[in-house]
């Protein structure tokens, strides 16, 4: 059975980029009847917070991304230490004693000489006596993995045949001076122990992947299949703007984006398929194909997402609509909903229209003479589909106004909005008594 994982660090809220990674891993796992693991990479004690862990889980549940199992790296530190000891004994890992300042000076010197800022492996020349001297002075080592300077090859699920030469890469730090395990090693140990078969993440991890494949080899473990998604950019193909780059799932919820709208959009951008609204998460799983993703940067267009969301709202049947507003004291009836939904773009607007229909409209002042003409020409009796035509004809007989001017003024006095349903439908929703009330109010 295939097994994939989503491994967020609970150091902040879930954002569009890492949410997309979670979604693609989930879709791939479920498409192939596999297992989806949620792994919380919470080894950073200072920045990892329970509130962010809770937030991440809430967002995934909101999006119908359900995990089959869960683990936390903070519960596996003893295991990491055991593996570290073995790797040290086999000379795959070595201790280093340079301070952050010393490493920074080395990098600056290399750059000024036109050389790549690659760690010079100076610590490999330290004798046992040297190491003891450093330790006696209170210095604690950080640990690096000794990279074999070779070209790593793999068949990427998205990028196809890939190769990466590690000769220009520093030996990666695995454990910091304070004993904190870095993602590079802890992730591999987890992937081996938890039988992860496929790893899908952003293309900014390509270098990490090449180095980590050597760590899999050092642990005598099978290499998982890799897939690297192109990064999300703005519409100009550049790095995400502050607005989009800081767009968390919490922000999208505030914008009243529905989860199926977001899932429909993010599962298709970056592929040759058109972005369109799907009926549900199961439909997205059914149609998902990792081979449809290309290597070009993926452009995030909030307007496209909003249009999908708008389409979703306008397609809602009355039963679903009513369930979302069950706490409202008054709610539009089915006829009202079927009329209103053609003109709304968010549930916020639904609430506004609910207030317009059942509440009071203020600041709807228009010319006094126009208001009087509207009132005196109001037809008697029951309203029907012909009422507005007859009413507007009488208004034109008394006012030298064009049709669109009459429409705007009538909408202003009845709703105090610039847009909405056709007046012919609107007056049927409001009814004669409510219209008289609006026409009399000042």
C-alpha positions, 0 to 999 in steps of 0.5 A: 500500500502506498503511503504519503504524508503532510508534515507542517511545522506548527509555527504559524497558520496554514497558508495557501502554499503548504495547504496545496501541498497537503491537498495534493498529497491527500488526493494522490493517496486517496486516488490510489487507495493509500494511507495519508499521514499527518506528521507535525514537525514540532522539534522547534520548541520555541516556535512550535505552539499548540494553538498553531497545531490546533489551527492546522488541524481545523483547517484540514478538517474544514477542507475535508482533508482527513488523515488516517494516522498522526504523529509528532516529531517531539515524541520521537527524539529518542529514536532520532538519537539512536539513529544519529549514534549509528550514523556517527559510528559508520562515519556518515555523520561528524561533529563540528565546532564552528560558531555561527559567526565563524561560519558566516565569516567563512561564507563571506570570504568564499563569496568575495573570492568568487567561490560557492559558499560550501562548508570546507569540512575543516572539522574533519581534521580535528583530532580527538584531543581537539574535540575534547578541548572544545568540549572542555571549554563548554562548546557543544558540537553541531552535526553534519552529514558527510555527502558523497559528491556524486550526481543523484538521479531519480524519476520525479513524479512531476519533473520526470528524470531528475539529476542533481550534483551534490559537489557544490552543496554543503554537508547539511547540518542534522543536529544543532548545538542545542541538540535540536534535530533538523528536518533533514535527518528527522524527516528521513527517519520518520519516512523510513520508520513509518513506511512512507512510499511517496514524498510530494512537496515544493520544488524548493526542496529539490536540493534537500531531496538529493541530500536526503536520498543519500541519507536513505542510502546510509540507513540502508532504506528503500528510497521513496518516490519523489515529486516536486510541485512548481512553486506558486507565483503571482500573475506576473510569474514573480514571487508572491506579493505580500497580499497573497504570500501572507494569505492563510486559510484563516484569511480565505475563510474571512473572505468566505471562500468555501472549502470545495471552491479552494480544493477545486481551484488548487487541484487544477492550477498548474495543470493543463485542465481548466479550473472549474467547480467540482461537486465534492472532494470525492469527485476531485479525487476521482479526476486527480492525476499527478501527471497533469501537473507541469513544471512551469510556475503555478500562478495564483489568481484570487479573482479566479478562485472568487469566481469559482466560489461565486458559482458555488454559491449561486448553485446552492439548493435551498436546503443547503442554503438554509442549513448554513443560516440555521441560526438566523431568526428570519431567513429567505424563503425558497422563492426569494433564495432562487431569485437572490442567489443569481446576484450574489458573490458571497455569503456575506451578501446573503446576510445583507440581502436577508437584512434588506428583505426583513429589516429596515433600509436607511440612507435611501433618500431620493428626490422628493418629487420622484418619490411621490411619483413612485408612490402615487403610481404604485399599482393596487392589488396583488403583484405578479410578473406584469406589475413592474412593467405596468408600474414603470410605464406609469412612472415614465408618463410622469417623469422625464427619465430614461428606463435605466435612471428609473431602475437606479432610483427605484433600486436606491429607494427600495434597497439602497444598493446599486446592484441586485435582482431585476426590479420585476423580481425584487418587488415580488420578494418585498411585497406591497406593504414593504414597498409602501414602507420604503417609499414613505421612509425618509 
